[in-house]
Amino acid sequence: MKNLKLKSARAAMDMSQQQLADAVCVSRQTINAIEKGDYNPTINLCISICKALGKTLDELFWNE
């Protein structure tokens, strides 16, 4: 499932995939794969992404 919450949070911070990838020490392709739903990140990566975007795990990764 696509992670549109991550994509919109990143866009709201005016951050490119590359900038987010650099902030959390992964490749741009990893961020792209997470947003497309092709890759399930580790909990540590989820936490790093949340910190970089100022969001909680629930806000970005919880599916209702």
mmCIF file of the N, C-alpha and C atoms, coordinates in Angstrom:
data_MODEL
# 
_entry.id   MODEL 
# 
loop_
_atom_site.group_PDB 
_atom_site.id 
_atom_site.type_symbol 
_atom_site.label_atom_id 
_atom_site.label_alt_id 
_atom_site.label_comp_id 
_atom_site.label_asym_id 
_atom_site.label_entity_id 
_atom_site.label_seq_id 
_atom_site.pdbx_PDB_ins_code 
_atom_site.Cartn_x 
_atom_site.Cartn_y 
_atom_site.Cartn_z 
_atom_site.occupancy 
_atom_site.B_iso_or_equiv 
_atom_site.pdbx_formal_charge 
_atom_site.auth_seq_id 
_atom_site.auth_comp_id 
_atom_site.auth_asym_id 
_atom_site.auth_atom_id 
_atom_site.pdbx_PDB_model_num 
ATOM 1   N N  . MET A 1 1  ? 0.828  -1.174 0.000  1.00 0.00 ? 1  MET A N  1 
ATOM 2   C CA . MET A 1 1  ? 0.000  0.000  0.000  1.00 0.00 ? 1  MET A CA 1 
ATOM 3   C C  . MET A 1 1  ? 0.883  1.252  0.000  1.00 0.00 ? 1  MET A C  1 
ATOM 4   N N  . LYS A 1 2  ? 0.519  2.212  -0.833 1.00 0.00 ? 2  LYS A N  1 
ATOM 5   C CA . LYS A 1 2  ? 1.296  3.450  -0.912 1.00 0.00 ? 2  LYS A CA 1 
ATOM 6   C C  . LYS A 1 2  ? 1.238  4.202  0.409  1.00 0.00 ? 2  LYS A C  1 
ATOM 7   N N  . ASN A 1 3  ? 2.340  4.855  0.734  1.00 0.00 ? 3  ASN A N  1 
ATOM 8   C CA . ASN A 1 3  ? 2.377  5.658  1.954  1.00 0.00 ? 3  ASN A CA 1 
ATOM 9   C C  . ASN A 1 3  ? 2.232  7.130  1.557  1.00 0.00 ? 3  ASN A C  1 
ATOM 10  N N  . LEU A 1 4  ? 0.994  7.527  1.334  1.00 0.00 ? 4  LEU A N  1 
ATOM 11  C CA . LEU A 1 4  ? 0.721  8.905  0.937  1.00 0.00 ? 4  LEU A CA 1 
ATOM 12  C C  . LEU A 1 4  ? 0.923  9.873  2.097  1.00 0.00 ? 4  LEU A C  1 
ATOM 13  N N  . LYS A 1 5  ? 0.775  9.371  3.339  1.00 0.00 ? 5  LYS A N  1 
ATOM 14  C CA . LYS A 1 5  ? 0.997  10.230 4.507  1.00 0.00 ? 5  LYS A CA 1 
ATOM 15  C C  . LYS A 1 5  ? 2.458  10.665 4.580  1.00 0.00 ? 5  LYS A C  1 
ATOM 16  N N  . LEU A 1 6  ? 3.364  9.746  4.292  1.00 0.00 ? 6  LEU A N  1 
ATOM 17  C CA . LEU A 1 6  ? 4.786  10.076 4.283  1.00 0.00 ? 6  LEU A CA 1 
ATOM 18  C C  . LEU A 1 6  ? 5.082  11.077 3.175  1.00 0.00 ? 6  LEU A C  1 
ATOM 19  N N  . LYS A 1 7  ? 4.558  10.808 1.998  1.00 0.00 ? 7  LYS A N  1 
ATOM 20  C CA . LYS A 1 7  ? 4.806  11.695 0.861  1.00 0.00 ? 7  LYS A CA 1 
ATOM 21  C C  . LYS A 1 7  ? 4.280  13.105 1.126  1.00 0.00 ? 7  LYS A C  1 
ATOM 22  N N  . SER A 1 8  ? 3.082  13.205 1.688  1.00 0.00 ? 8  SER A N  1 
ATOM 23  C CA . SER A 1 8  ? 2.520  14.534 1.930  1.00 0.00 ? 8  SER A CA 1 
ATOM 24  C C  . SER A 1 8  ? 3.251  15.253 3.066  1.00 0.00 ? 8  SER A C  1 
ATOM 25  N N  . ALA A 1 9  ? 3.691  14.515 4.092  1.00 0.00 ? 9  ALA A N  1 
ATOM 26  C CA . ALA A 1 9  ? 4.447  15.136 5.186  1.00 0.00 ? 9  ALA A CA 1 
ATOM 27  C C  . ALA A 1 9  ? 5.785  15.656 4.672  1.00 0.00 ? 9  ALA A C  1 
ATOM 28  N N  . ARG A 1 10 ? 6.413  14.894 3.798  1.00 0.00 ? 10 ARG A N  1 
ATOM 29  C CA . ARG A 1 10 ? 7.687  15.308 3.203  1.00 0.00 ? 10 ARG A CA 1 
ATOM 30  C C  . ARG A 1 10 ? 7.483  16.558 2.355  1.00 0.00 ? 10 ARG A C  1 
ATOM 31  N N  . ALA A 1 11 ? 6.429  16.554 1.545  1.00 0.00 ? 11 ALA A N  1 
ATOM 32  C CA . ALA A 1 11 ? 6.137  17.694 0.678  1.00 0.00 ? 11 ALA A CA 1 
ATOM 33  C C  . ALA A 1 11 ? 5.791  18.935 1.498  1.00 0.00 ? 11 ALA A C  1 
ATOM 34  N N  . ALA A 1 12 ? 5.080  18.742 2.608  1.00 0.00 ? 12 ALA A N  1 
ATOM 35  C CA . ALA A 1 12 ? 4.706  19.871 3.462  1.00 0.00 ? 12 ALA A CA 1 
ATOM 36  C C  . ALA A 1 12 ? 5.940  20.547 4.065  1.00 0.00 ? 12 ALA A C  1 
ATOM 37  N N  . MET A 1 13 ? 7.009  19.782 4.231  1.00 0.00 ? 13 MET A N  1 
ATOM 38  C CA . MET A 1 13 ? 8.260  20.347 4.756  1.00 0.00 ? 13 MET A CA 1 
ATOM 39  C C  . MET A 1 13 ? 9.140  20.864 3.614  1.00 0.00 ? 13 MET A C  1 
ATOM 40  N N  . ASP A 1 14 ? 8.602  20.815 2.376  1.00 0.00 ? 14 ASP A N  1 
ATOM 41  C CA . ASP A 1 14 ? 9.337  21.237 1.185  1.00 0.00 ? 14 ASP A CA 1 
ATOM 42  C C  . ASP A 1 14 ? 10.668 20.487 1.085  1.00 0.00 ? 14 ASP A C  1 
ATOM 43  N N  . MET A 1 15 ? 10.587 19.176 1.300  1.00 0.00 ? 15 MET A N  1 
ATOM 44  C CA . MET A 1 15 ? 11.775 18.329 1.318  1.00 0.00 ? 15 MET A CA 1 
ATOM 45  C C  . MET A 1 15 ? 11.694 17.334 0.165  1.00 0.00 ? 15 MET A C  1 
ATOM 46  N N  . SER A 1 16 ? 12.768 17.202 -0.572 1.00 0.00 ? 16 SER A N  1 
ATOM 47  C CA . SER A 1 16 ? 12.810 16.224 -1.661 1.00 0.00 ? 16 SER A CA 1 
ATOM 48  C C  . SER A 1 16 ? 13.067 14.836 -1.077 1.00 0.00 ? 16 SER A C  1 
ATOM 49  N N  . GLN A 1 17 ? 12.840 13.818 -1.901 1.00 0.00 ? 17 GLN A N  1 
ATOM 50  C CA . GLN A 1 17 ? 13.170 12.458 -1.471 1.00 0.00 ? 17 GLN A CA 1 
ATOM 51  C C  . GLN A 1 17 ? 14.652 12.373 -1.111 1.00 0.00 ? 17 GLN A C  1 
ATOM 52  N N  . GLN A 1 18 ? 15.499 13.018 -1.889 1.00 0.00 ? 18 GLN A N  1 
ATOM 53  C CA . GLN A 1 18 ? 16.935 12.966 -1.636 1.00 0.00 ? 18 GLN A CA 1 
ATOM 54  C C  . GLN A 1 18 ? 17.287 13.633 -0.311 1.00 0.00 ? 18 GLN A C  1 
ATOM 55  N N  . GLN A 1 19 ? 16.659 14.758 -0.023 1.00 0.00 ? 19 GLN A N  1 
ATOM 56  C CA . GLN A 1 19 ? 16.942 15.447 1.241  1.00 0.00 ? 19 GLN A CA 1 
ATOM 57  C C  . GLN A 1 19 ? 16.520 14.606 2.440  1.00 0.00 ? 19 GLN A C  1 
ATOM 58  N N  . LEU A 1 20 ? 15.371 13.951 2.348  1.00 0.00 ? 20 LEU A N  1 
ATOM 59  C CA . LEU A 1 20 ? 14.933 13.073 3.432  1.00 0.00 ? 20 LEU A CA 1 
ATOM 60  C C  . LEU A 1 20 ? 15.866 11.873 3.549  1.00 0.00 ? 20 LEU A C  1 
ATOM 61  N N  . ALA A 1 21 ? 16.235 11.316 2.407  1.00 0.00 ? 21 ALA A N  1 
ATOM 62  C CA . ALA A 1 21 ? 17.151 10.170 2.413  1.00 0.00 ? 21 ALA A CA 1 
ATOM 63  C C  . ALA A 1 21 ? 18.478 10.537 3.079  1.00 0.00 ? 21 ALA A C  1 
ATOM 64  N N  . ASP A 1 22 ? 19.003 11.702 2.749  1.00 0.00 ? 22 ASP A N  1 
ATOM 65  C CA . ASP A 1 22 ? 20.255 12.160 3.364  1.00 0.00 ? 22 ASP A CA 1 
ATOM 66  C C  . ASP A 1 22 ? 20.091 12.335 4.868  1.00 0.00 ? 22 ASP A C  1 
ATOM 67  N N  . ALA A 1 23 ? 18.937 12.844 5.290  1.00 0.00 ? 23 ALA A N  1 
ATOM 68  C CA . ALA A 1 23 ? 18.690 13.097 6.712  1.00 0.00 ? 23 ALA A CA 1 
ATOM 69  C C  . ALA A 1 23 ? 18.628 11.809 7.530  1.00 0.00 ? 23 ALA A C  1 
ATOM 70  N N  . VAL A 1 24 ? 18.195 10.718 6.896  1.00 0.00 ? 24 VAL A N  1 
ATOM 71  C CA . VAL A 1 24 ? 18.057 9.451  7.626  1.00 0.00 ? 24 VAL A CA 1 
ATOM 72  C C  . VAL A 1 24 ? 19.066 8.389  7.175  1.00 0.00 ? 24 VAL A C  1 
ATOM 73  N N  . CYS A 1 25 ? 20.026 8.803  6.364  1.00 0.00 ? 25 CYS A N  1 
ATOM 74  C CA . CYS A 1 25 ? 21.149 7.936  5.947  1.00 0.00 ? 25 CYS A CA 1 
ATOM 75  C C  . CYS A 1 25 ? 20.719 6.699  5.163  1.00 0.00 ? 25 CYS A C  1 
ATOM 76  N N  . VAL A 1 26 ? 19.829 6.901  4.195  1.00 0.00 ? 26 VAL A N  1 
ATOM 77  C CA . VAL A 1 26 ? 19.470 5.843  3.251  1.00 0.00 ? 26 VAL A CA 1 
ATOM 78  C C  . VAL A 1 26 ? 19.518 6.429  1.843  1.00 0.00 ? 26 VAL A C  1 
ATOM 79  N N  . SER A 1 27 ? 19.272 5.599  0.846  1.00 0.00 ? 27 SER A N  1 
ATOM 80  C CA . SER A 1 27 ? 19.272 6.093  -0.532 1.00 0.00 ? 27 SER A CA 1 
ATOM 81  C C  . SER A 1 27 ? 17.918 6.714  -0.873 1.00 0.00 ? 27 SER A C  1 
ATOM 82  N N  . ARG A 1 28 ? 17.926 7.553  -1.896 1.00 0.00 ? 28 ARG A N  1 
ATOM 83  C CA . ARG A 1 28 ? 16.676 8.144  -2.382 1.00 0.00 ? 28 ARG A CA 1 
ATOM 84  C C  . ARG A 1 28 ? 15.730 7.035  -2.842 1.00 0.00 ? 28 ARG A C  1 
ATOM 85  N N  . GLN A 1 29 ? 16.294 5.981  -3.415 1.00 0.00 ? 29 GLN A N  1 
ATOM 86  C CA . GLN A 1 29 ? 15.484 4.865  -3.900 1.00 0.00 ? 29 GLN A CA 1 
ATOM 87  C C  . GLN A 1 29 ? 14.726 4.189  -2.755 1.00 0.00 ? 29 GLN A C  1 
ATOM 88  N N  . THR A 1 30 ? 15.332 4.161  -1.571 1.00 0.00 ? 30 THR A N  1 
ATOM 89  C CA . THR A 1 30 ? 14.659 3.574  -0.410 1.00 0.00 ? 30 THR A CA 1 
ATOM 90  C C  . THR A 1 30 ? 13.439 4.400  -0.031 1.00 0.00 ? 30 THR A C  1 
ATOM 91  N N  . ILE A 1 31 ? 13.599 5.716  0.008  1.00 0.00 ? 31 ILE A N  1 
ATOM 92  C CA . ILE A 1 31 ? 12.464 6.595  0.321  1.00 0.00 ? 31 ILE A CA 1 
ATOM 93  C C  . ILE A 1 31 ? 11.376 6.431  -0.736 1.00 0.00 ? 31 ILE A C  1 
ATOM 94  N N  . ASN A 1 32 ? 11.756 6.384  -1.989 1.00 0.00 ? 32 ASN A N  1 
ATOM 95  C CA . ASN A 1 32 ? 10.802 6.195  -3.074 1.00 0.00 ? 32 ASN A CA 1 
ATOM 96  C C  . ASN A 1 32 ? 10.054 4.870  -2.907 1.00 0.00 ? 32 ASN A C  1 
ATOM 97  N N  . ALA A 1 33 ? 10.768 3.799  -2.585 1.00 0.00 ? 33 ALA A N  1 
ATOM 98  C CA . ALA A 1 33 ? 10.148 2.480  -2.422 1.00 0.00 ? 33 ALA A CA 1 
ATOM 99  C C  . ALA A 1 33 ? 9.174  2.466  -1.240 1.00 0.00 ? 33 ALA A C  1 
ATOM 100 N N  . ILE A 1 34 ? 9.515  3.166  -0.152 1.00 0.00 ? 34 ILE A N  1 
ATOM 101 C CA . ILE A 1 34 ? 8.608  3.251  0.998  1.00 0.00 ? 34 ILE A CA 1 
ATOM 102 C C  . ILE A 1 34 ? 7.340  3.994  0.597  1.00 0.00 ? 34 ILE A C  1 
ATOM 103 N N  . GLU A 1 35 ? 7.496  5.120  -0.087 1.00 0.00 ? 35 GLU A N  1 
ATOM 104 C CA . GLU A 1 35 ? 6.327  5.902  -0.514 1.00 0.00 ? 35 GLU A CA 1 
ATOM 105 C C  . GLU A 1 35 ? 5.440  5.121  -1.479 1.00 0.00 ? 35 GLU A C  1 
ATOM 106 N N  . LYS A 1 36 ? 6.042  4.311  -2.336 1.00 0.00 ? 36 LYS A N  1 
ATOM 107 C CA . LYS A 1 36 ? 5.277  3.523  -3.304 1.00 0.00 ? 36 LYS A CA 1 
ATOM 108 C C  . LYS A 1 36 ? 4.683  2.259  -2.685 1.00 0.00 ? 36 LYS A C  1 
ATOM 109 N N  . GLY A 1 37 ? 5.121  1.920  -1.464 1.00 0.00 ? 37 GLY A N  1 
ATOM 110 C CA . GLY A 1 37 ? 4.616  0.717  -0.818 1.00 0.00 ? 37 GLY A CA 1 
ATOM 111 C C  . GLY A 1 37 ? 5.336  -0.542 -1.226 1.00 0.00 ? 37 GLY A C  1 
ATOM 112 N N  . ASP A 1 38 ? 6.507  -0.387 -1.849 1.00 0.00 ? 38 ASP A N  1 
ATOM 113 C CA . ASP A 1 38 ? 7.281  -1.537 -2.295 1.00 0.00 ? 38 ASP A CA 1 
ATOM 114 C C  . ASP A 1 38 ? 8.273  -2.032 -1.241 1.00 0.00 ? 38 ASP A C  1 
ATOM 115 N N  . TYR A 1 39 ? 8.416  -1.307 -0.146 1.00 0.00 ? 39 TYR A N  1 
ATOM 116 C CA . TYR A 1 39 ? 9.400  -1.647 0.880  1.00 0.00 ? 39 TYR A CA 1 
ATOM 117 C C  . TYR A 1 39 ? 8.853  -1.295 2.256  1.00 0.00 ? 39 TYR A C  1 
ATOM 118 N N  . ASN A 1 40 ? 8.943  -2.244 3.182  1.00 0.00 ? 40 ASN A N  1 
ATOM 119 C CA . ASN A 1 40 ? 8.557  -2.002 4.565  1.00 0.00 ? 40 ASN A CA 1 
ATOM 120 C C  . ASN A 1 40 ? 9.813  -1.673 5.357  1.00 0.00 ? 40 ASN A C  1 
ATOM 121 N N  . PRO A 1 41 ? 9.928  -0.445 5.827  1.00 0.00 ? 41 PRO A N  1 
ATOM 122 C CA . PRO A 1 41 ? 11.138 -0.044 6.549  1.00 0.00 ? 41 PRO A CA 1 
ATOM 123 C C  . PRO A 1 41 ? 11.199 -0.670 7.940  1.00 0.00 ? 41 PRO A C  1 
ATOM 124 N N  . THR A 1 42 ? 12.405 -0.759 8.461  1.00 0.00 ? 42 THR A N  1 
ATOM 125 C CA . THR A 1 42 ? 12.584 -1.227 9.829  1.00 0.00 ? 42 THR A CA 1 
ATOM 126 C C  . THR A 1 42 ? 12.004 -0.201 10.790 1.00 0.00 ? 42 THR A C  1 
ATOM 127 N N  . ILE A 1 43 ? 11.764 -0.617 12.010 1.00 0.00 ? 43 ILE A N  1 
ATOM 128 C CA . ILE A 1 43 ? 11.230 0.314  13.005 1.00 0.00 ? 43 ILE A CA 1 
ATOM 129 C C  . ILE A 1 43 ? 12.220 1.445  13.252 1.00 0.00 ? 43 ILE A C  1 
ATOM 130 N N  . ASN A 1 44 ? 13.514 1.150  13.234 1.00 0.00 ? 44 ASN A N  1 
ATOM 131 C CA . ASN A 1 44 ? 14.514 2.204  13.435 1.00 0.00 ? 44 ASN A CA 1 
ATOM 132 C C  . ASN A 1 44 ? 14.468 3.238  12.314 1.00 0.00 ? 44 ASN A C  1 
ATOM 133 N N  . LEU A 1 45 ? 14.284 2.785  11.084 1.00 0.00 ? 45 LEU A N  1 
ATOM 134 C CA . LEU A 1 45 ? 14.175 3.720  9.965  1.00 0.00 ? 45 LEU A CA 1 
ATOM 135 C C  . LEU A 1 45 ? 12.881 4.527  10.079 1.00 0.00 ? 45 LEU A C  1 
ATOM 136 N N  . CYS A 1 46 ? 11.798 3.877  10.473 1.00 0.00 ? 46 CYS A N  1 
ATOM 137 C CA . CYS A 1 46 ? 10.528 4.599  10.670 1.00 0.00 ? 46 CYS A CA 1 
ATOM 138 C C  . CYS A 1 46 ? 10.704 5.719  11.688 1.00 0.00 ? 46 CYS A C  1 
ATOM 139 N N  . ILE A 1 47 ? 11.380 5.408  12.794 1.00 0.00 ? 47 ILE A N  1 
ATOM 140 C CA . ILE A 1 47 ? 11.602 6.398  13.842 1.00 0.00 ? 47 ILE A CA 1 
ATOM 141 C C  . ILE A 1 47 ? 12.459 7.547  13.319 1.00 0.00 ? 47 ILE A C  1 
ATOM 142 N N  . SER A 1 48 ? 13.497 7.233  12.567 1.00 0.00 ? 48 SER A N  1 
ATOM 143 C CA . SER A 1 48 ? 14.356 8.275  11.995 1.00 0.00 ? 48 SER A CA 1 
ATOM 144 C C  . SER A 1 48 ? 13.584 9.181  11.051 1.00 0.00 ? 48 SER A C  1 
ATOM 145 N N  . ILE A 1 49 ? 12.740 8.592  10.221 1.00 0.00 ? 49 ILE A N  1 
ATOM 146 C CA . ILE A 1 49 ? 11.923 9.370  9.295  1.00 0.00 ? 49 ILE A CA 1 
ATOM 147 C C  . ILE A 1 49 ? 10.975 10.282 10.077 1.00 0.00 ? 49 ILE A C  1 
ATOM 148 N N  . CYS A 1 50 ? 10.349 9.737  11.099 1.00 0.00 ? 50 CYS A N  1 
ATOM 149 C CA . CYS A 1 50 ? 9.430  10.537 11.919 1.00 0.00 ? 50 CYS A CA 1 
ATOM 150 C C  . CYS A 1 50 ? 10.146 11.720 12.560 1.00 0.00 ? 50 CYS A C  1 
ATOM 151 N N  . LYS A 1 51 ? 11.325 11.482 13.094 1.00 0.00 ? 51 LYS A N  1 
ATOM 152 C CA . LYS A 1 51 ? 12.090 12.567 13.715 1.00 0.00 ? 51 LYS A CA 1 
ATOM 153 C C  . LYS A 1 51 ? 12.449 13.628 12.689 1.00 0.00 ? 51 LYS A C  1 
ATOM 154 N N  . ALA A 1 52 ? 12.850 13.206 11.493 1.00 0.00 ? 52 ALA A N  1 
ATOM 155 C CA . ALA A 1 52 ? 13.244 14.147 10.445 1.00 0.00 ? 52 ALA A CA 1 
ATOM 156 C C  . ALA A 1 52 ? 12.063 15.008 9.993  1.00 0.00 ? 52 ALA A C  1 
ATOM 157 N N  . LEU A 1 53 ? 10.857 14.439 10.050 1.00 0.00 ? 53 LEU A N  1 
ATOM 158 C CA . LEU A 1 53 ? 9.676  15.153 9.571  1.00 0.00 ? 53 LEU A CA 1 
ATOM 159 C C  . LEU A 1 53 ? 8.845  15.749 10.707 1.00 0.00 ? 53 LEU A C  1 
ATOM 160 N N  . GLY A 1 54 ? 9.261  15.523 11.948 1.00 0.00 ? 54 GLY A N  1 
ATOM 161 C CA . GLY A 1 54 ? 8.518  16.066 13.075 1.00 0.00 ? 54 GLY A CA 1 
ATOM 162 C C  . GLY A 1 54 ? 7.146  15.449 13.247 1.00 0.00 ? 54 GLY A C  1 
ATOM 163 N N  . LYS A 1 55 ? 7.039  14.162 12.952 1.00 0.00 ? 55 LYS A N  1 
ATOM 164 C CA . LYS A 1 55 ? 5.761  13.440 13.048 1.00 0.00 ? 55 LYS A CA 1 
ATOM 165 C C  . LYS A 1 55 ? 5.914  12.242 13.966 1.00 0.00 ? 55 LYS A C  1 
ATOM 166 N N  . THR A 1 56 ? 4.783  11.646 14.352 1.00 0.00 ? 56 THR A N  1 
ATOM 167 C CA . THR A 1 56 ? 4.803  10.439 15.162 1.00 0.00 ? 56 THR A CA 1 
ATOM 168 C C  . THR A 1 56 ? 4.692  9.207  14.258 1.00 0.00 ? 56 THR A C  1 
ATOM 169 N N  . LEU A 1 57 ? 4.980  8.042  14.824 1.00 0.00 ? 57 LEU A N  1 
ATOM 170 C CA . LEU A 1 57 ? 4.822  6.804  14.075 1.00 0.00 ? 57 LEU A CA 1 
ATOM 171 C C  . LEU A 1 57 ? 3.364  6.633  13.627 1.00 0.00 ? 57 LEU A C  1 
ATOM 172 N N  . ASP A 1 58 ? 2.436  6.943  14.534 1.00 0.00 ? 58 ASP A N  1 
ATOM 173 C CA . ASP A 1 58 ? 1.021  6.826  14.190 1.00 0.00 ? 58 ASP A CA 1 
ATOM 174 C C  . ASP A 1 58 ? 0.638  7.715  13.015 1.00 0.00 ? 58 ASP A C  1 
ATOM 175 N N  . GLU A 1 59 ? 1.166  8.926  13.008 1.00 0.00 ? 59 GLU A N  1 
ATOM 176 C CA . GLU A 1 59 ? 0.824  9.881  11.945 1.00 0.00 ? 59 GLU A CA 1 
ATOM 177 C C  . GLU A 1 59 ? 1.307  9.420  10.572 1.00 0.00 ? 59 GLU A C  1 
ATOM 178 N N  . LEU A 1 60 ? 2.462  8.749  10.514 1.00 0.00 ? 60 LEU A N  1 
ATOM 179 C CA . LEU A 1 60 ? 3.022  8.383  9.212  1.00 0.00 ? 60 LEU A CA 1 
ATOM 180 C C  . LEU A 1 60 ? 2.843  6.922  8.817  1.00 0.00 ? 60 LEU A C  1 
ATOM 181 N N  . PHE A 1 61 ? 2.800  6.026  9.788  1.00 0.00 ? 61 PHE A N  1 
ATOM 182 C CA . PHE A 1 61 ? 2.870  4.614  9.432  1.00 0.00 ? 61 PHE A CA 1 
ATOM 183 C C  . PHE A 1 61 ? 1.699  3.758  9.894  1.00 0.00 ? 61 PHE A C  1 
ATOM 184 N N  . TRP A 1 62 ? 0.760  4.326  10.650 1.00 0.00 ? 62 TRP A N  1 
ATOM 185 C CA . TRP A 1 62 ? -0.372 3.541  11.127 1.00 0.00 ? 62 TRP A CA 1 
ATOM 186 C C  . TRP A 1 62 ? -1.485 3.562  10.094 1.00 0.00 ? 62 TRP A C  1 
ATOM 187 N N  . ASN A 1 63 ? -1.941 2.366  9.700  1.00 0.00 ? 63 ASN A N  1 
ATOM 188 C CA . ASN A 1 63 ? -3.064 2.261  8.751  1.00 0.00 ? 63 ASN A CA 1 
ATOM 189 C C  . ASN A 1 63 ? -4.328 1.973  9.524  1.00 0.00 ? 63 ASN A C  1 
ATOM 190 N N  . GLU A 1 64 ? -5.342 2.775  9.294  1.00 0.00 ? 64 GLU A N  1 
ATOM 191 C CA . GLU A 1 64 ? -6.611 2.573  10.005 1.00 0.00 ? 64 GLU A CA 1 
ATOM 192 C C  . GLU A 1 64 ? -7.519 1.658  9.234  1.00 0.00 ? 64 GLU A C  1 
# 
